[in-house]
Amino acid sequence: MITTADERTCPYCGGSLVLGDLPIVATRVTRGATGTSHGPVDIDDSDGPPAGEEPRPVSGAEHYGTVGEWPVIAEAPCKRYPQVSTRRLSRAKVYPPLPDVRAEGHRADMPARICTRCKWPLPVDIDTRPLLTVGVAGLKGASKTNFMIAALHQACKEQQRLLGPALCCAEFTPDESTNRRLCEDYKWDQWDDDTRTVLSRTEPALMAKVRFEPLVFRASFSGHQPVALLFHDIAGEVFAYPEQRAMYTPFLARAAAMIFIIDPARLPPIKQYVQQRYNTDPPETKIDQPGLVNALAEDMFDQDISRLPVAMALSRSDLLTSAWDHHFVFAQDPPADPAAWSTNREAVDQEVRSLLAQRLAAADLVAAASRFSNVTYHAVAPLGVQPEKTERTVSGARTLRCLDPLVSVLGRLFPPPG
């Protein structure tokens, strides 16, 4: 039973929270915000207050001031239901059960608990599930967004056929607001097709919003408490500056697992091939790929990174296949049998390590990744083909092995029983 005394950690600012101490706010308001991890805020500007007025719940319900830009519609439970003592329990404090946040106030207002430190509404799952961030990091143009959506799409669609047998996973599904965003913003349905629209790069201007709007997936693994996994679509530009990482991506310093996306077009042999074949160069950045890995390792100074599950994923692996015309293990679909898939991932791991250290001339990247002792290597292809410079729709698309890095880190976070 969840009580008013249960503690949590804010997934955004890292603050320690006591659930019963958190006020309840309306996340559907007439003014003042653009979104929330509880669900995208549905702004009603038709009869909103003039600029400068407090935001109000869309239901018109009474509210009690604001926390940040969010109207408070109910006091913190501990103020309404104080704890009591009983001699029968050796004077131990007995705390009342935590009321379901969804039942607080009007449903139209989409009630949520709010972190009083960063002043942002929290996902409803914070009551019943640990919230764990799976960080996805890489430089501008590395195909982070396409990889992340491809991997999550495969995880949902292949939960019974692949995730269930491999990880004893009984649930992997987006929450309702995430499902809506996937369909509206990430063309979720197209990932079943061989003709796809290339997802646009995440704009740095959106990062203040992205910090508080992760994609939330509910997952259950045998022998472990059900969790909510948080994924953020991060613009590659912010990784170059420590002050921007501190402002927009502080959650990465507390990530439960990390997936680094390596752009092969920034490695000398493939960079030359891409210049000749496609007449393009990778976007300019203020940090290189080993520098990114080292910087994020430094940001995690207060946790034991030797135990952190980390996956290094060489993106756009089809570039290597077309550049070198070689039969790579990673160029084939993985076997469905869990044991065979695990053995196959180990073969890919050795193949990618060798390529990076030798043929791709990226020994410095391997050295940087070695700061994280618990590392696996992968090669993925979110689209399987390379769009031309001005091409936004590609034909013959084929997602290849994007599930491998995700399964690898989740398998280490939630080891199957036995």
C-alpha distance (Angstrom), angle and dihedral (degrees) to the residues before:
residue distance angle dihedral
M1 . . .
I2 3.81 . .
T3 3.81 112.0 .
T4 3.78 135.7 -169.8
A5 3.82 88.8 -101.7
D6 3.81 96.5 58.2
E7 3.79 114.0 119.4
R8 3.78 131.4 -138.8
T9 3.81 139.1 171.4
C10 3.78 120.3 -118.2
P11 3.83 106.8 -115.0
Y12 3.81 90.8 -146.8
C13 3.80 107.8 44.2
G14 3.82 101.8 13.7
G15 3.80 93.1 -122.6
S16 3.81 119.6 154.2
L17 3.79 111.3 -111.5
V18 3.79 134.6 -164.9
L19 3.79 104.7 -155.2
G20 3.77 94.4 -143.1
D21 3.80 91.6 54.7
L22 3.81 94.5 58.7
P23 3.82 120.2 100.2
I24 3.79 120.1 -132.5
V25 3.80 116.5 -118.1
A26 3.77 136.6 -173.8
T27 3.80 111.8 -113.3
R28 3.78 93.6 -171.2
V29 3.76 104.5 71.0
T30 3.77 142.0 159.7
R31 3.79 94.2 -118.8
G32 3.76 146.8 -5.5
A33 3.83 112.7 59.2
T34 3.76 144.1 51.2
G35 3.76 104.6 -150.3
T36 3.75 151.5 -19.7
S37 3.75 138.3 -151.1
H38 3.79 86.5 -120.4
G39 3.78 84.9 66.8
P40 3.80 136.8 -53.7
V41 3.77 108.0 -66.3
D42 3.77 112.0 -115.8
I43 3.78 101.2 -141.6
D44 3.79 115.2 -151.2
D45 3.79 106.4 -160.2
S46 3.78 97.4 162.9
D47 3.80 94.4 95.1
G48 3.79 100.6 7.5
P49 3.79 123.1 147.7
P50 3.80 121.4 -93.2
A51 3.78 116.6 -89.0
G52 3.78 109.8 -75.8
E53 3.79 96.5 33.3
E54 3.78 121.6 114.6
P55 3.81 115.6 -94.0
R56 3.78 113.9 -107.6
P57 3.80 134.1 -151.5
V58 3.80 110.0 -96.8
S59 3.81 89.7 -128.0
G60 3.79 89.6 64.0
A61 3.81 89.7 -123.2
E62 3.78 120.0 156.1
H63 3.77 114.5 -90.7
Y64 3.78 135.1 -166.7
G65 3.77 108.0 -135.4
T66 3.79 123.7 -70.0
V67 3.78 141.7 -79.7
G68 3.77 104.1 -144.5
E69 3.80 103.9 -41.3
W70 3.80 95.1 -27.0
P71 3.84 123.2 100.8
V72 3.81 114.0 -128.1
I73 3.80 110.3 -128.6
A74 3.82 98.3 173.9
E75 3.78 135.4 21.2
A76 3.79 120.6 -113.3
P77 3.83 109.6 -76.6
C78 3.81 92.7 -119.2
K79 3.79 89.3 63.0
R80 3.79 90.4 53.0
Y81 3.81 98.8 37.2
P82 3.83 109.5 32.5
Q83 3.78 118.2 -167.9
V84 3.80 120.7 -100.7
S85 3.81 133.4 -152.3
T86 3.77 129.6 -131.5
R87 3.81 130.0 -166.6
R88 3.81 90.3 -146.7
L89 3.80 88.6 68.7
S90 3.81 94.7 46.8
R91 3.79 90.1 -95.9
A92 3.78 90.3 -58.9
K93 3.75 114.0 160.0
V94 3.76 114.4 -106.4
Y95 3.78 113.8 -153.0
P96 3.79 123.2 -158.8
P97 3.80 120.4 -118.0
L98 3.77 115.7 -88.1
P99 3.83 111.8 -104.4
D100 3.80 114.8 -121.5
V101 3.79 105.4 -97.9
R102 3.80 90.8 -142.4
A103 3.81 89.1 65.0
E104 3.80 93.9 54.0
G105 3.78 111.5 105.5
H106 3.80 125.2 -31.9
R107 3.78 118.3 -15.1
A108 3.80 89.3 -136.8
D109 3.81 88.8 66.5
M110 3.84 92.4 57.1
P111 3.83 95.1 -135.4
A112 3.81 119.3 -140.7
R113 3.77 138.1 170.1
I114 3.77 112.9 -108.9
C115 3.79 131.4 -143.6
T116 3.80 105.8 -122.5
R117 3.80 90.8 -154.8
C118 3.82 102.6 55.5
K119 3.82 91.5 18.8
W120 3.78 95.7 -133.2
P121 3.82 129.7 128.7
L122 3.79 115.8 -104.9
P123 3.82 128.7 -133.9
V124 3.79 112.2 -92.5
D125 3.81 88.3 -123.2
I126 3.80 90.5 70.9
D127 3.81 88.3 86.8
T128 3.78 96.4 59.7
R129 3.82 108.9 17.6
P130 3.79 137.8 45.4
L131 3.82 109.9 -110.0
L132 3.81 110.6 -133.1
T133 3.79 125.2 -174.8
V134 3.80 118.9 -140.9
G135 3.80 103.0 -163.4
V136 3.81 121.1 -144.9
A137 3.82 112.3 -166.2
G138 3.78 135.3 174.5
L139 3.78 142.7 126.9
K140 3.78 126.3 -81.4
G141 3.80 111.2 -68.8
A142 3.82 95.6 17.8
S143 3.82 90.7 120.9
K144 3.82 94.6 -113.3
T145 3.79 94.8 150.6
N146 3.80 94.8 47.6
F147 3.80 90.8 46.3
M148 3.81 94.4 48.3
I149 3.80 94.7 49.0
A150 3.81 92.5 43.4
A151 3.82 91.2 50.9
L152 3.80 94.2 46.5
H153 3.79 91.3 46.0
Q154 3.79 91.2 52.4
A155 3.81 90.9 46.3
C156 3.81 91.9 54.4
K157 3.79 96.7 41.7
E158 3.81 94.5 42.7
Q159 3.80 98.0 39.2
Q160 3.80 94.1 116.2
R161 3.80 98.5 35.3
L162 3.81 100.4 41.4
L163 3.83 114.7 4.4
G164 3.79 94.5 45.3
P165 3.82 96.6 54.8
A166 3.83 95.4 35.7
L167 3.82 99.7 45.0
C168 3.82 104.5 13.6
C169 3.80 84.6 -113.8
A170 3.81 113.5 170.8
E171 3.82 96.7 175.9
F172 3.80 137.2 28.3
T173 3.77 113.0 155.9
P174 3.81 138.3 134.0
D175 3.77 119.4 -110.7
E176 3.78 115.9 -112.5
S177 3.81 98.7 -93.6
T178 3.81 91.4 45.9
N179 3.79 90.7 50.2
R180 3.79 89.9 54.0
R181 3.81 92.3 48.9
L182 3.80 91.8 48.0
C183 3.78 90.4 55.2
E184 3.82 95.6 42.3
D185 3.81 101.9 38.5
Y186 3.81 107.6 20.5
K187 3.82 104.2 38.6
W188 3.81 90.2 -121.8
D189 3.80 95.6 -179.3
Q190 3.81 94.5 54.3
W191 3.80 92.7 67.9
D192 3.79 88.7 80.3
D193 3.81 90.4 58.8
D194 3.79 133.2 78.4
T195 3.83 90.4 -137.2
R196 3.79 111.2 67.0
T197 3.76 142.2 167.0
V198 3.80 111.3 -121.2
L199 3.80 108.2 -119.3
S200 3.78 114.1 -117.6
R201 3.78 121.6 -113.4
T202 3.78 115.9 -95.1
E203 3.78 109.2 -101.7
P204 3.83 117.0 -129.0
A205 3.82 88.6 -134.9
L206 3.82 88.2 68.2
M207 3.79 95.9 54.8
A208 3.83 96.1 96.7
K209 3.81 86.0 59.0
V210 3.82 95.6 40.7
R211 3.81 92.1 56.7
F212 3.80 90.6 64.2
E213 3.80 98.1 34.1
P214 3.80 109.9 65.1
L215 3.76 122.7 165.7
V216 3.82 103.1 -106.9
F217 3.80 121.2 -149.8
R218 3.79 123.7 -176.5
A219 3.77 112.3 -140.8
S220 3.80 136.2 178.1
F221 3.81 125.7 -165.3
S222 3.79 124.9 -174.3
G223 3.80 112.2 -98.6
H224 3.83 93.6 16.3
Q225 3.78 136.1 88.7
P226 3.83 113.6 -99.4
V227 3.81 110.7 -97.2
A228 3.78 141.4 -167.0
L229 3.81 112.2 -128.6
L230 3.80 116.9 -151.3
F231 3.82 123.1 -152.7
H232 3.82 123.4 -175.9
D233 3.81 125.3 -157.3
I234 3.82 98.7 -138.2
A235 3.80 126.8 -169.4
G236 3.81 109.8 -123.4
E237 3.81 92.5 -134.7
V238 3.82 94.3 70.8
F239 3.82 93.2 63.0
A240 3.80 92.5 70.9
Y241 3.81 96.0 67.8
P242 3.83 126.2 55.8
E243 3.80 92.0 -150.8
Q244 3.82 91.1 55.0
R245 3.79 92.0 47.2
A246 3.80 89.1 50.9
M247 3.80 91.0 49.5
Y248 3.80 102.3 39.7
T249 3.81 108.1 20.5
P250 3.84 108.4 31.6
F251 3.81 88.1 132.1
L252 3.82 89.8 71.5
A253 3.81 90.3 67.0
R254 3.83 87.1 62.9
A255 3.82 97.9 37.0
A256 3.79 117.2 144.8
A257 3.82 89.8 -145.5
M258 3.81 137.8 1.8
I259 3.79 134.0 -143.5
F260 3.80 115.1 -167.7
I261 3.80 115.4 -159.7
I262 3.82 111.4 -146.7
D263 3.79 116.6 -155.5
P264 3.83 108.5 -143.6
A265 3.82 89.9 -163.6
R266 3.82 87.1 71.6
L267 3.82 92.5 56.3
P268 3.85 114.3 90.0
P269 3.84 103.4 -115.3
I270 3.82 95.3 43.8
K271 3.79 93.2 39.0
Q272 3.79 88.7 58.6
Y273 3.81 91.4 47.3
V274 3.83 92.5 50.5
Q275 3.80 91.2 48.7
Q276 3.79 91.2 52.8
R277 3.81 98.5 38.7
Y278 3.81 101.7 37.0
N279 3.81 102.4 17.0
T280 3.80 91.2 -129.2
D281 3.79 138.0 121.2
P282 3.79 127.2 -152.9
P283 3.81 114.4 -96.8
E284 3.79 114.5 -86.5
T285 3.80 115.0 -99.8
K286 3.79 137.4 -178.6
I287 3.80 94.1 -132.6
D288 3.81 134.3 40.6
Q289 3.79 127.3 -131.8
P290 3.83 97.8 -96.7
G291 3.81 87.4 46.7
L292 3.79 90.8 54.3
V293 3.81 92.7 51.9
N294 3.81 91.6 47.1
A295 3.81 92.3 47.0
L296 3.79 93.7 53.2
A297 3.80 90.8 45.8
E298 3.83 88.0 55.1
D299 3.82 90.9 48.5
M300 3.82 88.5 58.4
F301 3.80 92.6 59.3
D302 3.80 93.1 131.6
Q303 3.80 97.6 55.0
D304 3.79 134.1 63.4
I305 3.79 100.9 -103.6
S306 3.80 91.5 -179.5
R307 3.82 87.7 78.0
L308 3.80 97.5 39.6
P309 3.83 112.2 114.1
V310 3.82 105.7 -121.3
A311 3.81 130.5 -179.6
M312 3.82 122.9 -166.5
A313 3.81 106.7 -156.4
L314 3.79 121.1 -167.9
S315 3.80 101.9 -146.0
R316 3.81 129.2 -147.8
S317 3.79 90.0 24.3
D318 3.81 89.9 174.4
L319 3.82 86.5 76.3
L320 3.80 90.0 65.8
T321 3.79 92.2 47.8
S322 3.80 93.4 50.6
A323 3.83 94.5 40.8
W324 3.79 95.9 50.8
D325 3.82 103.8 22.8
H326 3.78 90.0 -138.7
H327 3.80 131.4 146.4
F328 3.80 101.7 -117.9
V329 3.79 123.0 -176.4
F330 3.81 89.5 -130.5
A331 3.82 90.9 56.7
Q332 3.82 90.7 72.2
D333 3.79 129.4 74.1
P334 3.81 111.7 -100.8
P335 3.82 120.4 -109.4
A336 3.81 116.9 -99.0
D337 3.81 95.5 -134.2
P338 3.85 107.0 98.8
A339 3.81 95.7 -136.2
A340 3.80 93.1 44.9
W341 3.81 90.5 46.4
S342 3.80 91.1 52.8
T343 3.81 91.5 49.8
N344 3.80 89.8 46.5
R345 3.83 91.7 52.2
E346 3.79 89.2 52.7
A347 3.82 89.4 54.2
V348 3.82 90.3 50.2
D349 3.81 89.6 48.1
Q350 3.80 91.7 56.8
E351 3.80 92.0 43.1
V352 3.82 93.9 52.7
R353 3.81 93.8 43.3
S354 3.80 89.7 53.7
L355 3.80 93.6 46.7
L356 3.80 93.1 50.0
A357 3.78 94.7 46.5
Q358 3.80 95.2 45.8
R359 3.78 125.1 8.7
L360 3.82 96.1 30.1
A361 3.81 92.3 45.4
A362 3.81 92.4 -133.9
A363 3.81 102.0 129.5
D364 3.82 88.3 131.8
L365 3.80 89.7 59.7
V366 3.80 91.5 50.4
A367 3.81 89.1 49.2
A368 3.80 91.4 51.7
A369 3.81 91.4 49.3
S370 3.81 90.4 51.4
R371 3.81 88.0 73.6
F372 3.80 83.3 76.8
S373 3.78 103.1 62.3
N374 3.81 96.1 -167.1
V375 3.83 97.1 65.8
T376 3.79 134.6 145.0
Y377 3.82 127.7 -175.1
H378 3.79 127.6 -137.1
A379 3.81 143.0 167.9
V380 3.79 120.4 -139.5
A381 3.80 138.8 178.6
P382 3.83 114.4 -162.3
L383 3.82 92.6 -175.0
G384 3.80 103.5 13.2
V385 3.81 90.7 -144.0
Q386 3.79 133.8 66.6
P387 3.81 117.7 -119.7
E388 3.78 118.1 -138.8
K389 3.81 118.3 -110.1
T390 3.80 97.1 -87.8
E391 3.79 97.4 26.0
R392 3.81 116.4 115.1
T393 3.81 97.3 170.2
V394 3.79 122.5 55.9
S395 3.79 131.0 -167.7
G396 3.77 126.2 -149.6
A397 3.81 92.0 33.5
R398 3.79 116.5 169.7
T399 3.78 125.0 178.8
L400 3.78 109.1 -137.8
R401 3.81 127.1 -165.8
C402 3.81 96.9 -31.4
L403 3.78 88.7 137.5
D404 3.83 92.8 60.6
P405 3.85 98.8 79.6
L406 3.81 92.7 43.3
V407 3.80 93.4 49.2
S408 3.80 89.4 46.4
V409 3.82 95.8 56.0
L410 3.81 94.4 38.2
G411 3.81 90.7 50.5
R412 3.79 89.2 56.6
L413 3.81 93.7 44.1
F414 3.80 93.3 47.8
P415 3.82 108.7 25.1
P416 3.81 111.3 -160.8
P417 3.82 114.1 -113.0
G418 3.78 115.6 -91.4
